[in-house]
Every structure is written in structure tokens, then in C-alpha cells.
Amino acid sequence: MKRILSFFLFLIICSPVFAVTEIRDTEIELGLEKLIKPIAVAANIPDGRVRVHIIANDEFNAFVTSGEDVFIYTGLLTRIKSAEALQAVVAHEMGHMIGGHITQMSGRMRDEMTRTMIMQALGVGLMVANPSAGAGLLMGSSGISRQSLLAFTRDEERLADDLAIDLLIKAEIDPNGLVQVLNQMQELTGDIETKINPYNKNHPLISERLNNVKEKIKSKPRTKRKIEINVNYEIIRAKLIGYLQTENQVENLYPSKNKSDAAIYARAIRYMRSGNLKSAKISTQELISRHPKNPYFYELLGDIEYQFGHYDDSVLAYEKSLEIQKNAPQIQTALALVLTERNKVGDKDKAIQLAKRSILTEPMHLSYLVLIKAYGDDARSDWAYAEYYNMLKQEKKMRKYAKSAQSRLPKNSPEYIKAGDLLR
């Protein structure tokens, strides 16, 4: 059985200066963006402006900066059980934005987040030889000052709740999702504000907010209809649980007698993470037989075959995934990585083409690392290194490799020009 510690994840684990991990996954991001879109429309945020960031942290938390960046913690996603409840959380945070509560702090928060954030892809990028090392990384402290994110006053929280209900109703989403969230907060943590906020004298009790929300909803007309959004939230939640939680936790949440798609998905991922590749493959093939047009089940199969060392089968699975979901830079990068490992005639050229295509859509650290591997001793690898370190904001190393690239590359070649751009 082949165990792989990717170069990308190795760099992350060995870089303690990073305090925040942003998980990147096409399936989860697209699903969450679809769920958030009607709320953003109701808040008069232009289409396409909202960007979802999934933060690898076990806290029950989310926040919005300037209405365009929505930060959602994995601890929230793995605990909240319905799409309506998640939408209510986002609507509440947008309520703070609309109410002007984060105007002063949002710039500082966003700067702090982007300064310390790294991007970790699910799938191939998260496969480690020692699963506990990956889990330790993902459950580490975020390093962000949560006091500043949660220290809203009683009046601010009540206004944010009221605005959330208005947004949900305008978006034709059941506002009782907010009731679900507040009930769950009570069940999970009790008097949460006494544990996470030193300003509890001004911060409202959850029970107080819950009563206010219920009264507000009663005073509002019923929503005309529950908006139909083609998103399976339970699948999103199951995927994160499969990657981030222990084998026992997954089994407790999704026992083997549970034959739902979400349960099989979570177990397949957990089997893969624990090295039981045979069971992972059988479970994934069952999902594909049920849903032959789902690109993400083929993506998982590609991950599993890669773990097996079955490069040909892995390539076929990723190619099938991309045939269905064409605009998926993270899957393109995963396929490029496997091609560099397989290293048949023409594979490196294909890998370079795929990595560059993914970079055009969405630059990622891993894409540049794949280019470095594919280029080998080629002078273009120095340019890829320079771009990689530029993304990490490591100027000294960036300039070193950019200068090396320019000294080795033909003048006026694309990579020579790009290296020069970095040096300006």
C-alpha cells in the first residue's frame, strides 16, 4: 500500500509561522456559495462578489468582513445539521455588516486573516503518511483574536438577529434556521458568552436572543415559499466530517447500518484516511453507481487510486471528474500532480498545461509546487519557485528565485517577463 506525504502538506506542517489554515475544496466551496447567494442578493451585494473561506478550526464560529468575504469555521459546518441553520448564521453575520458593527474592525480582521492564512486542499493534498499529524494541524489554534469578533453588545446582537430574519424572509428561506442555531448553541456550550467573551455584562444571553428571535419570527408574515437550491448540505457536512474527525467519531455519526449517500461518503473518506483503501474504493464505487454524473465521487476515486499507487486508474478517475465539472482548478491541480508522479511520455507536459490552466482561474500554492516538480531542472522551475514564495509573502526568497530565473531563461520568454514583473 502506497502512503504519500505530499510536498505541499509537508511544507505546511513544517511551517509553524502559519496560524490559520484555509481549506480549499471545489465541491464544498461551490455548495456553500450557492447557499449564501440568495442572502447576498437580499443584502444587495452584487452577484459574484461573495467569497467563501473555510477555516480549519473546531470552533463554532463564522464571520463576515465588508459583506464580501464570508469566513466559516469547520467546527460550525460539522455541527450544524441543516442548510437553513447555516444560512441563518451567515444572515446574522451579514446583519452585523449591514448594521455597521464591523466597519471599524473589518479591515483589521481581513488584514490579519490574509497575513496568516494558508490554503490546504482536501483530497490529494490532505493525504498524509501519519493521519494524526494532519489532524493536529487542522485542529490547531487559529491565532485570530476572537474577542474582537464576538464582543458585540446586546443591542448589536439583537439588531443583527432582526436583520438576519429580514434577510432570510426576503431570500425566501425559512428563518427558523436561526432558532435551530441558537438552540444548538445552548445544547453545545450552555452560557457560551461566559467562556468566550470577557464582556459578558453587555453581551446578551443566548436564551434572551432566542426569545427575541421567536417573537420576531411570529410577527413576520410566512415566507411565500422555501427557495429551492440544488445543494446537498448533508453531503458537504459528511465530507468534512470524513476528513477531519476520527474513525470512532465518524462511526458514531454514520454507523454502518446507515446507507445514505452522506454516510457512505463520510465512511469512504475515513477509510481512505485510515489506510483501508479497499473499503474506501468499494464505498466510492457504490456512490458512483448511484450518481454516475457526480464529479466529486470520481475525484475521491482518483484520490484513492493515487493512494494505491494505481496512477493510470487515478488519472482516468480525475479526467472523468473534469469531464463533468470542467471549471475545477483544484481537481486540475490534483490530476497534474498524479501525472508528474506517473511520469509517462508526455505526462509532464500535460501536468504543466493543467497547472497553468488552474493558475489562470485561481492561483494556488500547490499549483506552483506541481509546476516546480514538473519542470525539474528546467530554468522555468526558478520562476515557479519565485511565484510560490511571492504567494507566501516571502520577498527575500521570491527575489532570489526571480533573479535566478531571469539569469537562466531566454529573454522575452513568458516566464522571463513574469519573473521581471515580480522584481518590480
N, C-alpha and C positions, 0 to 999 in steps of 0.2 A: 504493500500500500504506500502510495507516494504522499508525503507530507510536505507542504510548501509554505515557507515563510516569505512572503513577497518582499521585495526590496523596498517597496513603498511603505508597508506597515513597519518593517524593521526600522526605517528612519524615524517614524513617528514614535515608536516605543523608546527609541534611544534619544529622544529629544525632549527632556523634561521641561524645557523652557515653555513648551506649549501647554496652555492651561485649559483650552476649550477644544473639543472635538466636534466638528460638524459632520454628520453622517450624510453621505450622498447616495441616493438610490432613485433611479428613474421612476419605478413603479410607485413608490411612496410619495415622492415629490409631486408627480402629476395628479395622483389621487387627492392629496391634500389641497393642491391648488384649485382643483375642481370644487372641492367642498367650501373653500374660502371665497371663491369668486363671487357668488351671489351676495355675500356680506359686503365685500369690497364695492360691488356695484351699488348696493343700498347706501353705502357711505360716500358715494360719489368719487370713488378712486378710479382713475382711468384704467381701462382694460389692459392687462399685461404688465401693470406696474407693481403688483404684489409679488414678492419673492419669499418663498418659504425656506426657513433654515431649521434643520432638525439637529438639536443639540444633544449629544450623548451624555446625559446626566439623569440620575434616577429620581430627581426631584419632581414633584407635582407642580409644574410651573410652565408659564408661557408669557410672552410679552410682545408688544408691537412698537417699532420705532418709526415715527413720521408717517405711519399708515402704509408704508411700502414694504418694510421688512418684518415678517412675522417669524418670531423665534419660538419653537415648540420643543419642549424637553421630552426625551424618550420616556421618562417616568410618567409623564402625563399621558402619552399615547398608549403605553402598555396598560395603564389603569382605567382610562375612560373607555366605556364599553359601547357607546353609540356615537354615530356621526353627529346627531343633533347636539349631544353634550359637548363634543369637540367644537362644533360651530358656535355654541354658546360661549365657550371660553374665549374664542377669537373675537366674537362680537363684544364681549366685556372689555377686552384689551383695546379694541378699536374705540370703545366708548371712552376710555381714558384719553385716547389720542384726540377724539372729537372734542372732549371736554377741556382740552388744553392742559391736562395734568402732567404730561410728559414733555411738554415743549422745551423746558429748560434742560431736562436731563437727557433727552433722546440723542442729541448729538454726541454727548459724552459717552452714553451707553454704546452707541454704534461704533464709535472710535475704539472703545475698549474691546468690544466683541471682535471687530475685524483685525485688531492688532494681535489678538491671542488665538484666533481661530485657525484650526487646520481642518482639511476636508478628508474624511475617511469613507471610502466606498464600501458598501455592503457587497457580498459576493466574493469574487476572487481576492479583492484587496483585504478582506477581513479573515481570510483563511490562514491560521497560524499553526505552527507545529505544537505550541503549547496553548491550548484554548484558554487556560486561566490567565495567561499574560494579556490576551486580548480583552478578556472580561475586566481585568483590573484597570486597563487603560480606559475602557468605556465608562466605568463606574466611578472614575476619579472626580475630584472636585472641579468645579467649573472655574473657580477663581474670580468670578464676577461678583460684585458687591450686591447681593440680593436684597440687602436692606433698602438700597436706593430704588429697587424695582418694586418692592412690596409695601413701602411705607406711605401708602395713601391714607388720607383721613377718612373719617366716617362719611362726611358729605361727598367726598370724591368717589368713594366706593358705591354709595347709593346712586349717584348720578351716572356712573359707568354702568351699573346694573340696569337702570332705567333706559339708558341709551342703547344698551345691548338688546333689550326686549324690543325696542322700536326698530332696530336694525333687522332683527330676526323676523319680525312680523312683515316688514317691508320686503324682505327677501323671500317671504312665504315659507319660512322654516319654523317648525314648532318651537316656541320659546320655552316650553317646559324642559328643554335640554338644560337650561340654566338651573332649574330646580334639581335636576339629576346631579349636576356637578356639585352644587352646594351640599346636597345630601351625602354625596360620596366624600366630600372634604371632611364632613363631620365624622363619618364612619372611619375614615383612614387615619385622621390625626386629632380628632377631638378639637380642643381650643387651639387651633393651629397658630393663631397670631401670638400666643404667649411663647411659642417655640421659635418663631422665625422673625419676629418683629419687636424690637425694644420699645416701639412707640405705641404699645397696645392701649394706652389710655385714650388715644384718639382714633384708634383703628376699630371698626365695628366687629362685634362677634358674628360668627357665621350664622348662628340662629337668628340674629337680628336681620341680617341680609336675606335670609331665607324667607322670613315672614314678609319683608318688604317686597320681595320678588313675587311671591304668591299673590299678594294683594294687587300688585301692578298688573300681573297677567289677567287676573279676574276682571279688572277694569277695562281691559282691551277687547276689541271685537275678535272673534275667532278668525284665524288665518283662512283665506279663501281655499287654499289647497296646499298640501305638502309638496314642495317643489321636488321634482324627480331629477336626481343627479346619478349618473351611471358610475357610481363608485362603491366598491365593496369595502367598507371601512374595516370589517372584521378580518378581511384578508391582510390589509395593511397592518393592523394590530398584531395578527398572528405572525407575520414576517418578522417584525421587530422582536417579539417575544422569543421566536425561534433562534434569532441571532444573539440576543442579549441576555437571556435568562438561562439558568442551569437546567440540566436534564430533568431533575426532580420537579422543578418549578413548571417546566413545560408539560410534564406528565400529569401534574396535578390540575393544570388548567385545561389540558387537552388529552384526557385519558384515551387509551387505545380503542375503547368502545365508541368513541366519538368519531364518526365517519364523515363529518362535514369537510368541505374544502379547506376551511381555515385550519381545522385540527390537523388534517393531513399535511398541509403546508408547513405549519409550525413544527410538527414532528420530523418531517423530511429535512428541514434546515437543521434541527437539533441533532438528528442522526449524522448529518454531514459534519457538523461542528465537532462531534464527539468521535469521529472516525469510523462510524458504522455506515460505510459508503454503500454497501449492498442494500440495506434497508432504505437509505436515502434515495437511491435510484428507483427502487420499486415504488416507493410512495410518490415520487415525482412523475413517474410514468403513468401512475393511476390518475394524477391530476391532468396530465396531458391528454389521456384518453377521454376524460370528462370535458375538457376545454381545449380542443386542438388549435384554437385561434388565440390563446393567451400567450403573448410573447415572453412573459416573465417566468412561466413554468419551464420554457425552453432555456431561458437564461440560467435558471437553477440547475437544469440538467447539464448545461455547459460547465457550470462550476464543479459539479460532482464528477463529471468525466475528467476534468482537469485534475482534480484531486487523485483520481485513479491513475493518472498518467496516460489516459486514453486521448491523446491530442487530436487525432482525426475525428473521433466522436464528439469531442468538445467543440471543435471548430464547426462541425455540422450543426450542432445544437445552437451555438451562438448565431450562426448565419441564418438559421430558421427564425430565431428571435428577431433579428434585424430585418428579415423579410416582412415580418408582421408589423413591427414597430420601428420604422425607418429612422426617425429622429430620436436617437437614444445614444448620446455621446459616451455615457458610461459603459454601455454594452459594447460599443465600438472599441473602446479602450481595452475592455476585457478580452475581446477577440484578438486585438492587436498583441496583447501580452502573450496569449497562448500561441499565436503564430511565431513570435520570437523564440518561444521555448521549443516549438516543434522544429523550426529551422529547416524546412524542406526548401527546395529550389523555388525562389520567388516569394517565400513567406515573409522575409524581412521587408521586401518592397511593399507587399500588401499591408504589413504592420505599420510601416511608415505612413502610407496613404491613409489608413484608418485613423491613426493617432492624430495626424494633421487635420483630418476632417472633423474629428471630435473637438480639437482645439479651436477651430473656426466657429463652432457652435457654442462651446463653453470650455474655456481653458481650465485645465485641472493639473495638479501636481503629477498625478500618476501618468497622464498622457505624455508629459515631458520625460518622465523616467522610462517609459516604454520606448520613446524615441532614442534616448541615450543607449538603451540596451540594443535596439535595432541597428543604430549607426555603428556601434562598436568603436573601432579605432578611427573611423572616418572623422574628418575635421568638423563635420556638422554636429557631432556629439558635444563639442565645446559650446556651440550656440545653444543646444538644448539644455545643457547644464546652466548656462547663463540665464535662460528663461526660467528654469526651475528655481534658481536662487533668487531671481527677481520676484517671483511669486511669494517666496518666503521672506521677502524684505531683507535679505542678507546682501547688502550692497557690495561689501568687500569681495565676496566670492563671486557675485554676479559680474563685477568689473574684471576680475581675474579671467574668467572664462570667456567673457565677451572679447577681451583683448586677444586672448589666445585664438579664438575663432577667427578674428579679423587677420591675424598673422598667418593663418593656415589656409583660409578659404580664398577662392578666386574672387578678385574684386568685382563688385556689382552682381555677385550671385545673391539670390534671395536671402540666404542665411547671413551673408556678409553684411548686407544692408540692415537686416534686423538686429544683428549684433551692434552695429553702429548706432542704431536708434536707442539701444539700451544705454550706450555710453554718453548720450547727450544730456 
